[in-house]
Amino acid sequence: MKLTSDSKMTHCRAASSLATVLLLMSPSVAQQPPYDVFPPADPPYYRVRYDASNEPGELIFSVNYSAWIPPGVKQLRGVIVHQHGCGEGSCKSGLTGAYDLHWQALAKKHDCALLAPCYEQPEKADCQMWCDPRNGSGAAFEKCLVDLATKSSHPELAKVPWALWGHSGGGHWAGGMVLLHPDRVAAAWLRSGVPLLKADPARTGIKTHVLPDAALKVPIMCNLGTKEGVTFKDDRFAGVWPANEAFFGDVRAKGGLIGVAVDPFSSHDCGNQRYLAIPWLDACLSVRLPKVSGEPLKEMPTENAYLAEPTGTEAVSVAKFAGDALKAAWLPNESTARAWMEYVKDTAVDDKTPPPSPTNVRVSDNALSWDAEADLESGLACFIIERDGKFLATVPEKGNNPFGRPVFQNLQYSDTPPQPLVPLRFTDSTANPGEKHAYRVIAVNTVDMKSKPSAAAVKESR
């Protein structure tokens, strides 16, 4: 990842580049590196792509939308959007967002599609041209829902509510969509990026938004790293906290259901945020999504809410909060408040439940493969392979995630798996030809809890 680019794009500073000029000159542009390599989109995955446009008000970048539909779902109730940030490094990470097993677990629980856009932004182009939804990306997003609805044979996809997650410029986009379409958004998680409600003289290229009353009913979480201006005032991303603080203050002062969660370790990377973001979205979706597709969103109840100082570490029930409630971070219930306190302390959000057991274990010659679903709270760290009831191997042998807990699929800067995607596969190189063996697979989540072993798959002797 080129963090210098992401730093510039985080603040959405206008930039004029030859790449943008060439893009505007040719509305039909073939996919160019790094956007020309991506996983296949065979069912339950679906993909649509739109070329760049040179029509006024339309999206000037090509965009690729990938979606995962939970197998066997009869009717979708919503769509979870995982929106990358600015710059080529972050943009290309959107190509794998729909393939993340952990985010798929959240989508499956709530009968939602998981959608990941990938804006094909040239490296030095103006991020505002997509991260402000009014510059064509909002309309392109709504169009993709219609087209993916047709491709997937789920016509309801075009009309279901949205749960939005966005990083950096993606947070700016997700927050903008809340302000533009509050009746469609079930909840929004804004990681290191927010829209502006007041003009910023230092960022004159960014248009401000209006805060409608309906947006005050949408649960929002502002999430950022402490190095983004909270305790590290001279970090390269130190401007993130003042923007978040202003947005939070304006929304909360009017009674908006908005919170703040500060990662005590990270800067502009996503760190361990998913271990709070996914349970928080789970809590919001459990209440807000209508049981029948087509009905309006339900209002978020407030009687069981918790409050906390925005950069503090303790949360208490509304009845016990002694400060000014309209300056306090809002949390939907006790369980999310407990997870929030663990997160802002050391990001070690606890989990008492084991992951689901792997299924459909197959063995051919010495090659073992299986299917698996992630633990909703803690994802997947690795798999243990047993042969004839005894430990054989751990897959992978060692995790490689520079931004947080070891994760089976590994993670990029914008919280998506890198390519090539890690397969659910293991080759037993120590088995002798002709021997009969029984194999089982155990899933391990990121708090080291183990699933029950899978059913055994037997390699017959020859």
Secondary structure as GFF3:
##gff-version 3
##sequence-region A 1 462
A	DSSP	alpha_helix	3	10	.	.	.	ID=ss1
A	DSSP	alpha_helix	18	25	.	.	.	ID=ss2
A	DSSP	beta_strand	45	50	.	.	.	ID=ss3
A	DSSP	beta_strand	63	68	.	.	.	ID=ss4
A	DSSP	beta_strand	78	83	.	.	.	ID=ss5
A	DSSP	alpha_helix	87	93	.	.	.	ID=ss6
A	DSSP	three_ten_helix	94	99	.	.	.	ID=ss7
A	DSSP	alpha_helix	101	109	.	.	.	ID=ss8
A	DSSP	beta_strand	112	119	.	.	.	ID=ss9
A	DSSP	alpha_helix	128	131	.	.	.	ID=ss10
A	DSSP	three_ten_helix	133	135	.	.	.	ID=ss11
A	DSSP	alpha_helix	137	152	.	.	.	ID=ss12
A	DSSP	three_ten_helix	155	158	.	.	.	ID=ss13
A	DSSP	beta_strand	162	167	.	.	.	ID=ss14
A	DSSP	alpha_helix	169	180	.	.	.	ID=ss15
A	DSSP	beta_strand	185	191	.	.	.	ID=ss16
A	DSSP	three_ten_helix	213	217	.	.	.	ID=ss17
A	DSSP	beta_strand	220	225	.	.	.	ID=ss18
A	DSSP	alpha_helix	240	253	.	.	.	ID=ss19
A	DSSP	beta_strand	258	263	.	.	.	ID=ss20
A	DSSP	alpha_helix	274	288	.	.	.	ID=ss21
A	DSSP	beta_strand	306	308	.	.	.	ID=ss22
A	DSSP	beta_strand	315	317	.	.	.	ID=ss23
A	DSSP	three_ten_helix	318	320	.	.	.	ID=ss24
A	DSSP	three_ten_helix	325	327	.	.	.	ID=ss25
A	DSSP	beta_strand	329	331	.	.	.	ID=ss26
A	DSSP	alpha_helix	334	346	.	.	.	ID=ss27
A	DSSP	beta_strand	359	364	.	.	.	ID=ss28
A	DSSP	beta_strand	367	371	.	.	.	ID=ss29
A	DSSP	beta_strand	382	387	.	.	.	ID=ss30
A	DSSP	beta_strand	390	395	.	.	.	ID=ss31
A	DSSP	beta_strand	425	427	.	.	.	ID=ss32
A	DSSP	beta_strand	437	444	.	.	.	ID=ss33
A	DSSP	beta_strand	457	459	.	.	.	ID=ss34
###
